[in-house]
Amino acid sequence: MLTKGSFPTMKTVSRMLMIAALIAFSGLAQAGDTSVLRPPTGSKVAIVVFEDLECPQCARVEPLLEDAEKTYNIPLVRYDFSLPMHPWSFEAHVNARYFDTKGKPLGEEYRRWVFKNQNSITKMKVRGMSERFAAEHRVTLPAFVDPDGKLAAKVREDYATGERVGIDHTPTIYVVGESRQTPYIEVKETSQLFSTIDQMKALVQADAPRSKNSSGRKVKPVQ
């Protein structure tokens, strides 16, 4: 503690600067726009992931996300977060958006296919590999996938959304739910994905309105 007329030691100054930096960082973290971290309409719980199709860790996590989606029967909401350091990622994300226009399941299948074949794809091969996927699924990949730039705009919009949230790495995974107190939880360890979903389901259930029985007592809604 400093008193009037005293001078802080270097150790004290360093500590004060560290505290100030932590406060500033905390303020920046809290300034993120998390309004998008909500489940889709009609769903109480969902998984939200910001991913890069060229990201090796995203490829490793993909089977776990797919397993969680099927096990809990909840939506998996993807955001394109194509990192500038990856040479073919953006093109692949645009292609995924194109396959989405042919049916959402096809777009999802393409993304999973890219993750599985990630090591075989290069900037020079992404077009040919995507043509191969299209042929295997009896879909034509046009010479100009995105002539008016609308698909690329959607990819950039997702990236901008991620920046507003404060995303700085891929994959960034959240479990989101209709909980007033805790609407989202970041999954920092993938091994905790299932337990985090269970936690969110419990939070949502706790926030659910309770109906009254004939005696006027509140009862837990039947699921």
Wavefront OBJ file of the C-alpha trace (Angstrom):
o trace
v 0.000 0.000 0.000
v 1.318 3.448 -0.943
v 1.200 6.357 1.497
v 1.481 10.054 0.813
v 5.041 11.021 0.082
v 6.200 7.464 -0.510
v 7.464 6.050 -3.807
v 6.459 2.662 -5.223
v 9.107 0.000 -5.675
v 9.679 -1.588 -9.086
v 7.956 -4.737 -7.811
v 4.900 -2.725 -6.805
v 4.810 -0.889 -10.138
v 5.018 -4.196 -12.031
v 2.193 -5.630 -9.973
v 0.043 -2.526 -10.588
v 0.687 -2.715 -14.329
v -0.206 -6.426 -14.366
v -3.472 -5.770 -12.530
v -4.314 -2.938 -14.918
v -3.634 -5.198 -17.898
v -5.829 -7.942 -16.478
v -8.660 -5.461 -15.896
v -8.326 -4.134 -19.443
v -8.293 -7.662 -20.897
v -11.320 -8.600 -18.815
v -13.163 -5.568 -20.140
v -12.381 -6.554 -23.721
v -13.542 -10.114 -23.116
v -16.819 -8.906 -21.670
v -17.304 -6.522 -24.581
v -17.864 -9.412 -27.027
v -21.250 -9.641 -28.709
v -22.625 -12.991 -27.560
v -26.160 -12.425 -28.832
v -25.668 -15.112 -31.509
v -24.890 -17.740 -28.879
v -28.466 -18.962 -28.674
v -30.136 -22.160 -29.921
v -32.118 -22.042 -33.183
v -35.833 -21.351 -32.923
v -37.648 -24.442 -31.674
v -34.597 -25.907 -29.892
v -33.786 -25.613 -26.198
v -30.150 -26.707 -26.426
v -27.660 -26.665 -29.313
v -23.974 -26.841 -30.145
v -22.391 -23.809 -31.828
v -18.980 -24.142 -33.455
v -16.754 -21.611 -35.202
v -14.586 -23.702 -37.510
v -12.061 -23.598 -40.330
v -12.195 -26.405 -42.899
v -8.384 -26.413 -43.154
v -7.857 -26.516 -39.384
v -6.389 -29.883 -38.263
v -7.919 -29.654 -34.791
v -11.342 -28.957 -36.341
v -10.964 -32.176 -38.315
v -10.066 -34.113 -35.174
v -13.057 -32.718 -33.260
v -15.609 -33.236 -36.053
v -16.481 -36.889 -35.227
v -17.119 -35.911 -31.599
v -19.454 -33.081 -32.657
v -21.317 -35.432 -34.978
v -21.613 -38.008 -32.201
v -22.949 -35.421 -29.735
v -25.427 -34.102 -32.301
v -26.844 -37.596 -32.848
v -26.690 -38.760 -29.225
v -28.583 -35.768 -27.839
v -30.636 -35.065 -30.969
v -29.749 -31.373 -30.840
v -28.743 -28.967 -33.634
v -25.120 -28.390 -34.597
v -24.834 -24.772 -35.731
v -21.725 -24.034 -37.785
v -20.065 -20.670 -38.385
v -17.452 -20.281 -41.120
v -14.282 -18.890 -39.565
v -11.780 -19.241 -42.386
v -8.378 -18.181 -41.060
v -6.288 -15.970 -43.401
v -3.228 -18.191 -42.821
v -4.916 -21.134 -44.570
v -4.614 -20.926 -48.383
v -7.571 -23.094 -49.488
v -9.939 -22.793 -46.562
v -12.000 -19.871 -47.877
v -12.658 -21.572 -51.226
v -13.733 -24.734 -49.426
v -16.145 -22.761 -47.239
v -17.662 -21.150 -50.336
v -18.041 -24.598 -51.901
v -19.748 -25.820 -48.720
v -22.199 -22.940 -49.023
v -22.855 -23.962 -52.621
v -23.635 -27.544 -51.613
v -25.933 -26.129 -48.905
v -28.048 -24.696 -51.725
v -28.535 -28.239 -53.018
v -29.745 -29.387 -49.624
v -28.461 -28.781 -46.122
v -27.561 -32.464 -45.597
v -25.327 -32.320 -48.679
v -23.518 -29.259 -47.356
v -22.982 -31.013 -44.036
v -21.703 -34.129 -45.820
v -19.239 -31.996 -47.814
v -17.832 -30.398 -44.676
v -17.317 -33.789 -43.054
v -15.791 -35.123 -46.266
v -13.331 -32.201 -46.373
v -12.304 -32.842 -42.783
v -11.722 -36.535 -43.557
v -9.695 -35.731 -46.676
v -7.959 -32.638 -45.316
v -4.438 -34.029 -45.714
v -5.010 -34.641 -49.438
v -6.285 -31.151 -50.243
v -4.090 -28.275 -51.375
v -4.791 -24.882 -52.908
v -4.264 -26.415 -56.342
v -6.407 -29.479 -55.577
v -9.396 -28.015 -53.719
v -11.356 -27.509 -56.946
v -10.647 -30.993 -58.279
v -11.387 -32.631 -54.935
v -14.687 -30.744 -54.706
v -15.584 -31.862 -58.232
v -14.916 -35.435 -57.156
v -17.236 -35.043 -54.173
v -19.914 -33.544 -56.436
v -19.627 -36.414 -58.916
v -19.872 -39.010 -56.147
v -23.107 -37.347 -55.000
v -24.483 -36.846 -58.519
v -24.314 -33.062 -58.349
v -22.665 -30.747 -60.870
v -20.123 -28.264 -59.562
v -20.404 -25.307 -61.985
v -17.356 -23.592 -63.436
v -18.281 -20.499 -61.450
v -19.557 -21.627 -58.065
v -20.306 -18.138 -56.824
v -20.703 -15.784 -59.811
v -22.431 -13.005 -57.883
v -20.314 -13.322 -54.741
v -23.282 -13.987 -52.453
v -21.840 -17.190 -51.003
v -18.485 -15.549 -50.292
v -20.344 -12.703 -48.600
v -22.026 -15.194 -46.261
v -18.652 -16.714 -45.362
v -17.259 -13.242 -44.607
v -20.361 -12.416 -42.599
v -19.774 -15.483 -40.423
v -16.174 -14.434 -39.903
v -17.279 -10.944 -38.891
v -19.744 -12.496 -36.457
v -16.921 -14.512 -34.930
v -14.819 -11.387 -34.531
v -17.681 -9.652 -32.712
v -18.026 -12.623 -30.381
v -14.278 -12.531 -29.765
v -13.246 -15.766 -31.478
v -9.464 -16.082 -31.745
v -8.960 -19.779 -32.485
v -10.601 -22.739 -34.174
v -12.483 -24.703 -33.310
v -14.291 -22.611 -30.706
v -17.210 -24.633 -29.376
v -20.139 -23.496 -27.278
v -23.084 -25.347 -25.805
v -25.989 -22.901 -25.855
v -29.437 -23.104 -24.344
v -32.592 -21.311 -23.300
v -31.230 -20.548 -19.856
v -31.698 -17.044 -18.513
v -28.768 -17.247 -16.123
v -26.269 -19.123 -18.326
v -27.244 -19.005 -22.013
v -23.907 -20.389 -23.245
v -20.885 -22.323 -22.010
v -17.617 -22.551 -23.940
v -16.257 -26.084 -24.220
v -12.550 -25.559 -23.617
v -11.757 -29.262 -23.299
v -13.418 -31.462 -25.924
v -13.526 -34.324 -23.440
v -16.087 -32.238 -21.522
v -18.497 -31.758 -24.436
v -21.041 -34.359 -23.297
v -20.925 -33.293 -19.649
v -21.353 -29.662 -20.726
v -24.448 -30.588 -22.726
v -25.816 -32.369 -19.650
v -25.080 -29.278 -17.584
v -26.883 -27.008 -20.038
v -29.891 -29.332 -20.195
v -30.115 -29.149 -16.393
v -29.893 -25.341 -16.457
v -32.620 -25.126 -19.088
v -34.816 -27.512 -17.116
v -34.317 -25.448 -13.970
v -35.442 -22.318 -15.847
v -38.461 -24.031 -17.434
v -41.855 -22.731 -16.247
v -43.645 -25.130 -13.910
v -47.312 -25.918 -14.377
v -49.765 -26.291 -11.480
v -51.690 -29.432 -10.574
v -55.245 -29.512 -9.302
v -54.112 -28.644 -5.768
v -52.448 -25.494 -7.012
v -48.956 -26.791 -6.370
v -46.315 -26.348 -9.016
v -45.206 -29.556 -10.673
v -42.265 -30.342 -12.897
v -43.286 -30.591 -16.559
v -43.169 -34.073 -18.028
v -40.615 -34.533 -20.821
l 1 2 3 4 5 6 7 8 9 10 11 12 13 14 15 16 17 18 19 20 21 22 23 24 25 26 27 28 29 30 31 32 33 34 35 36 37 38 39 40 41 42 43 44 45 46 47 48 49 50 51 52 53 54 55 56 57 58 59 60 61 62 63 64 65 66 67 68 69 70 71 72 73 74 75 76 77 78 79 80 81 82 83 84 85 86 87 88 89 90 91 92 93 94 95 96 97 98 99 100 101 102 103 104 105 106 107 108 109 110 111 112 113 114 115 116 117 118 119 120 121 122 123 124 125 126 127 128 129 130 131 132 133 134 135 136 137 138 139 140 141 142 143 144 145 146 147 148 149 150 151 152 153 154 155 156 157 158 159 160 161 162 163 164 165 166 167 168 169 170 171 172 173 174 175 176 177 178 179 180 181 182 183 184 185 186 187 188 189 190 191 192 193 194 195 196 197 198 199 200 201 202 203 204 205 206 207 208 209 210 211 212 213 214 215 216 217 218 219 220 221 222 223
